[in-house]
Amino acid sequence: MANNRQAPKNSSNASRDDESRYATILEGVPTDLLLRGEFRAASGGETFSVINPATDKPLVEVASASEADARQALEDACAAQEAWAATAPRERGEILRRVFELIHRDEEKLAHLQSLEMGRALADSKAEVGYSAEFFRWFSEEAVRITGDYRISPNGASRVVVVRQPVGPVLAITPWNFPLAMGARKIAPALAAGCPIIVKPASKTPLTMLYLGKLLVEAGVPAGVVSVLPTAHSSEVSKLLDDDRLRKFTFTGSTEVGQMLAAKAAETSMKVSLELGGNAPFVVLSDGDVDKAVKAVKAAKLRNGGQVCIAPNRFIIHEDKAQDFVDGVVKLFAELKLGEGTDAATTLGPLALRSQQETVRDLVKDATERGAKVVFGGAIPDLGGELSDGYFFEPTVLTDVPYDADIVRDEIFGPVVAVTTFSDDSEALERANDTIFGLAAYVFSENLTKALGAAEKIESGMVAVNKGSLSDPSAPFGGVKQSGLGREGGFTGIDEFLEEKLISLEN
């Protein structure tokens, strides 16, 4: 395969007044903790810096919650639990509907804010705003559809009544890569079910969640029902897992951290749901459509610069399709423009963290040292000027990737397409399942029966067939194996925040 390695274009940025532009985006964005229905400084007065990943410069200081703040949030949640659970389902639903409307009212603000603190291209941030809002609309409708059961026992001796009640106070820990959607996916069903919730956003991207907290208060969420606790010391908030008044823990993030915290949560037998790491296969079978597959790369791999848990990680392409696929991806990547996420001309922003930039660099280096070929990109670019210290990485295509390369086993979380080939379709499915993870997968075949058969055989919680999109607020989201427990979204999403209670009556 020909070497087309080149740097993508960078968007124009040198002449802008960034300080004024940032001030406009940050105007009205809270930087304190949301406690008791209002924004307050941390009890210890500590703050931390939110860093712009495009420039490696601080944007603003945010309050850093202490253990005392976390304990206060739990006290507030416990105090609010009875009244919130007793609130009419329709009223809870109407509040969630107002949040949906407020998110759309402020969609430009939320999009620019995410692109500023996260670095992602503005188009991706706008898409996340719409996606996030849908969780509040969906669960505003589900709040009034919490069902139970009534029947006569088989022996006729009793009447069986089953009611579903709120599980109780919730702790949610959300990741940096989707600072609005991951919170929305947890907050909306918790509130719909009648549960107060404490949210700890990632310290990398706390501003978007704090702004969502502001909208929740405006929508009428009572004091104590939602707390937002950014912190530079995650363990200060996660110490709440030792308190048996906390009845639900929901986490999205790395497998290692999630499993460690879940083990702690198990000590008090609380309900747990986890969305953990992924290693998604992207399989183009012998009859797969290459044009569809290349189009799917744009949706599945480039979104958020590849920093997506369901992004395809291993590109397993039939040998007869590989050259056309690689050529198509190279052409796609050559059209990208690297730049700051808030610049409308940017189509690929920086990675969110310096450590993530270094991880992607090291994975590419390991692959090439083991024999992989760099067909496009492959390096940290020097964009010059204000972006010279940003966390950018060139969109990259690798071919001839050996099976023992780290990039095949580890989650990339970056804009790298690492291609391996196969000659027999059954071999491709074996490779797809050769991982401890099972969050998402992508399969391409023009034979519907064959495609469905492959999707059923792949060990994954979600499979996209002939397309690059998966996430849908109306559908269950979650993984198998070491990719998680439970489901978010869809009809079952609210179940994670409810407990069944049997009331047995004499017949």
N, C-alpha and C positions, 0 to 999 in steps of 0.2 A: 504494500500500500504506500502510495506516495506520501512524502513528508510535506505537509502544507503548514508547518508551524509558523505562526505569525501572531503578533499582538493585535487584539481587537481595537476598534476605535475608542477614543475616550471623549465624553461629552464636554462641551465648553463650560467652563466654570470660573476662570481666572478673574473675570471682571466684576463679579457680583459682590454686593455688600452683604456678606454672610451674617455679620452680627445683627443687622437690622432684620434680615430674613428669619433668623433663628428666633429673635425676640417676638416676631409676629406669630410664629408657630407655637411658642411656649406661653404666649399670653393667655392667662386664665386657667393654666394647667396647675392643679394642686401639687405641692411638693411636701406636704405633711401627711401624717397617718390619718386614715379615716377611722375614727373611733367615736362611738356614741352619736352617730349621725352628723358629725362635723369633723373638720380637718384640724388636727392638733400636732404640735411638736412632739417628738419622741420624749419619753419620760426622762431619759438621760441626756437629752439635748444633742445626741450624736447625729451626724449627717454623713452622707457619702456622695461621691461624684458620679453623675451619669455621663459617659464618654461617647462622643460622636465617632463611630467607627470609620467614617470617611476621612477624618483628620487626626484622630487620636488625641483630640483636645476635649476638655470638660465642657459640658453644656450647662449644667445646673446642679445644685446641691439638693439632695432629697433626705428627709428624715429617716433615720435608721432605727427600726423598732427593737426594743429590748425584750427580755423575757417578761419583765413587768408589764409591758404593753400587751404582749400576747396573752398573759393571764387576765388582764383587764378585758380584752376582747372576748375571751371565753366566758368570763363572768357576765358580760353584756349579752352574749348569745344565749346563755342559760336563762337569764332574766327575761329575754324576749321570746323564748321558745313557745311557751304556752299560748300567749296572745297571737303570735304569728301562725301557729298551727290551727288556732281557732278562727282565724280570719277566713271569711267565705272564699271558696275556691275562685269564684268569679272575680272577687276583688283582687286576689293575688294575680289572677290572669290579666286583669286590666292594668295593673302596675307594670307587669312584664310587657304588655303591649305598648305602654307609654315609653318604656326603655327602647323598644324597637324603633319607635318613631323618633325619639331623641337622637339615637345613633345616626339615623338617616339625616336628621336635621344638621348634625355636626359632622357629616361624613368627610368633608374636606379637611377639617381640623384633625380628625382621627387618622386619616390617611397620611397627612404630612407629618404628624407626630410620630407615627410608627416608622416612617421612612427616615426620620431624623435620628431616633434613638436606636433603631434596629439596623438601618443602612439599606434596606431592601428598596428596589425600584418602586416608584410611586404607583405604577399600574398594579403591582402585586399588592400593595397596601390598600388600594381602593377596593380590590377584590375581597380582601380579608374583612374590610368593614361591612360589606354587604353580606358576606358569609356569616359573620358574627351576629349581625342583627337578626338573622333568620332563626337563630337559637332562641332568642327572646320571643319572637312571634310563634314559633313552633310550640314552645312550652307554655306560652300564654293560653294556647288552645288545649294542651294536655292537662293543665291544672284542673280543669272542670271535668276531666274524664278518668279520674282515679276510681277504679271499680273495686268491688269486693265479691263475696259469694254467699249464697244462702241456699241450703238444701237439707233434706232429711238424710240422716246417716243410713247406711245400707241395712243395719239391723232394726231400724225404725225407733230406736230408743232415744234419740236426741235430734235436736235441730242444730245444724252446723252453720254458724255465722262466721265469716272471715272478713275482717276489715283490714285495710291497709293504712297505716299511720306514718307520720314523719319519723325518720330514724332518730333525729335529734341534731345537735350542733355539729357542724361540718368544718374540717380544716382542708383547704385546697391549696396545693403548691403547684404553680404554673411555670412553664419554661419561657426562655427568652425569644424563641423563634416565632411564636405567634402570640404576641402580648395581649391581643384583644380576643381572638377566637378561643384560645384555651381557657381564658377566664369565663367567657360567655357560655362555653359548653358545660361548665360546672355550676356557675352561679344560677343560670336560668332554670335547670331542673331542680336544683336544691330549693330555690324560692317557690317554684310551682308546687313542690311536694309539701311545703310548710316548714322547711328547715332553715335556721339561721346559718350563715357561712362566714368563715374567716379566710381571707385570701392572702397568701404570701406570693407576690409576683417575683419574678427573677430580678436580681439587683441590676442586671444589664439593661432591662427594659421596664422600669416601674412606672414611667410616666403615663403610658397608655391606660394601664389598669387604674391608676389614680383618677384619670379623667373619666373612665367608665364609672368609678365610684361616685364621682360628682353627678353624673347623669342618673345613677340609681337613686341618690338622695332627691334629686329634682323630680324624679318619677313618683316619689311617695313611699319608698321603702323606709319603714320605721327605724328609728335609732336602735342600734345593737343587732339588727337583723343581718347587716353586711358590714364587715370591717375589712379594711385593706391595709396590710402591714408590710411595706417594703423594708428590707433590712440588709445591712452589709454582713450580717452574721446569721445565716440561715438556721443554725442550730438553736438560736434563741427562740425562734418561733416553733420549730419542730419539737421542742421540749414539751409542748402541749400534748404530745402523744402519750405521755405518762399519766394523763388525767382521765379518769374513767367517766367523766361527764362528757367528754368528746366522744361522739358515737359514730362518726364517719370520717374516713381519710381518703381523699382523692388526689392522685399525683400524676403529673405528666413530666417525664424527663428521662434521665439515663437509667438503664437497667440496674447498674450497680447501686446507685443512690436509692432508687425506688424500692429495691428488694431489702435494702438495709432498713429503711424507714417502715416498710410494711412489717418486717420482723418485730420492730418496736411496737407498732400498732397492735400486733397480735397478742401482746402481753395483756391487753385489756379487752381482747376479743371484739374490737370494733369492726364495723363493716369497712372493707377496703376495695378500692378500684384503682387500677394502675394502667397507664399507657406508657410503655417503655420503648426501648430501642428497636430498630428495624434493620433489615439487610435485604431490601426488596429485590427480587429477581425481575428482570425485564426480558421476557422470552419471546423471540420471533421464531416461530416454528417454520417448518419447510414450506408451508403454503401461506405464510404470513405476508401481509401487504406492507412493503417497505415504506411507502409514502405515509401510510397511517402511523407506522412506528416512529418515523422521524417527527411527524406532527405531534405525536404524544410526548416526545422528548421535551418539546417546548413547554408543554403543560405540566408534565410530571417532574422533570429534572431541573428546569431553569427557574421555576417558581421559587421565590425567596433565595435565589442563588444556590439551590440544592440543599438548603438548610431546613429540610422537611423530613419528619420521621417516616413518611410514606414515600419519599423520593426513591426512584429506582437506584439501586446501588451496584448490582451485578447485571451487566448487559450480556445476555446469553443468546447469541445470534446464529442461526443456521449458516453454515459455511457458504452456501450458494447465495445468501442474501447479504453477507457481511460487507462486501465492498460497496454496494449501493447504499447500505445503511450508513456506513462511515462517511461516504461522500456527502450524503444528505445532511448528516449532523455537522460536518465541517462547514458546509455552506450556511447552515443555520447559525452556527457560532460566529462565523465571519461577519454577520450582520449586527452583532451585539455592540452596544456602546457602554463601556465602563464609565462610571461616574458616581457622584453623590446621589443617594436615593431620592432626595427631594427635588432634584433637577428633572424636569419633565422629559428631557431628551435621553436620560439614562434608561437603559434596558437591563443592565446588570450592575447592581450596587456592590459595595464591599461586603465581606463576611462580617459577622457581628462582633467577633472577638479576635484579638491578636492570637490567642492560643488556638483558635479554630483555623486561622490562616496557616499557622505553623503545622498543625496536624495534617491539613490537606497537602501542603508542600512535602511533608515527610512521607505521606502515603504514595504520592507520585514518584518521589525519589526512590523509595523501596521497590516499587513496581519496575521502574526503568533499570535499576541495578540488577533485577532478576530477569531482565530480557524484554520487558515491554517496550514498545515503540511509541514515542510522542508524535502524533500526527498533527495536532493543533494545540497551541497554548503550552501549558506545562510549567508556568513559572509565576512568581510574584512580579507584577509589572511595576514600572516606575512611571506614574502618571504626572509627576512633577508638581510644582507649586504647592498649593494648600493640601493636595491629595497625596503628596509624596509619602506621608507616614500612615496613610489609610490601610485598612486590612483587606486589600484587594487580592484576588487571585484570578488569573486568566481562565476563561472557559477552556476546558482541556478535553482532548480525545486521545485515548490510549488504545493501541491494538496489541495483539499477541501477548495479552496479559497472562502470566503463568498462574496456575491454580493455587500455588502456595504463596502468592503475594499477599501482603497485609491488606491491600485495598479490596481483595475479594472477601475477606473475613470481617473487616472492620467497617463500621458505618462511616461514610465519607463526610457527609454534611458539607458538601461543596460542589461547585459546577464542573464535575469530572465525569466523563463517560468512559468507563473501563470495559473494553469489549473482549469477550472470549467467544470462541466458536465451537460448534458441535456438528456432527454428521447425522445423528439419529435422534428423532424427537423424544424417544424414551430417555435418552441420555440427558437431554435438556431438563426434563422434569426431575430426574434424580439430582442434578446439580442445583436446581431451584430449591429443593428441600434439604440440601446439605448445609444447614445452618441451625443455630440454636434459636433463631428468631423466626417470627411468623406474623408480622403485622400486615404488610401489603404485598401484592404481586401484580404483574402486568403480563398478559398473554396475547399474542397476535396469531390468528389463524382465520382463514377465509371460510373454513368449514365449521359451521355453527356447532354441530355435534362434537367435533374434535376439540373446538375451543372450550365448550362447556365441560367436556371430559377432563381436559387439562386443568381447568379452573377448579374442578372438584378434587383432583389429585394433589394439587399444590397445598402444602400445609401452611395456610395463612388465613387470618381473620377476614381479609378483604382481597378481592381479585378484580382488576379492571380488564375487560376483554375488548381489544381493538380500540382502546382510547387511553388517554393519560390522566383522566380525572377520576377521583374516587369519593371525596368528601361530600357529604350531603346531610344537613341537619335533620332531615326526615328519615335517615337511615342509620343503622347501628354502626358505630366506629369502635374498633378494638382489635386486639391481636390474640394469638395463641402461642404456645410454648413460652419462651422467656420474653415475649413482647407485651405481656400484660394480663390483667384480670378485669373482667366486666366489660360493659359497653356504654358508650356515650352517644347521645342523639337517638333519633328514631323513637318508636313506641316503647322500647325497653329502657331508654335513657333515664326516665323518671324512677324506674324500679330501684336503681342504685341508692335512692334516697328515701325509700319506703321499707317498712317492716310489716309482715303479715301477722295479724293477731287472731287467734281462734277464740270465739265465744261460743261455748257449748251449752245449749239450753235443753232442759228436760222436755221431752215431747209429750 
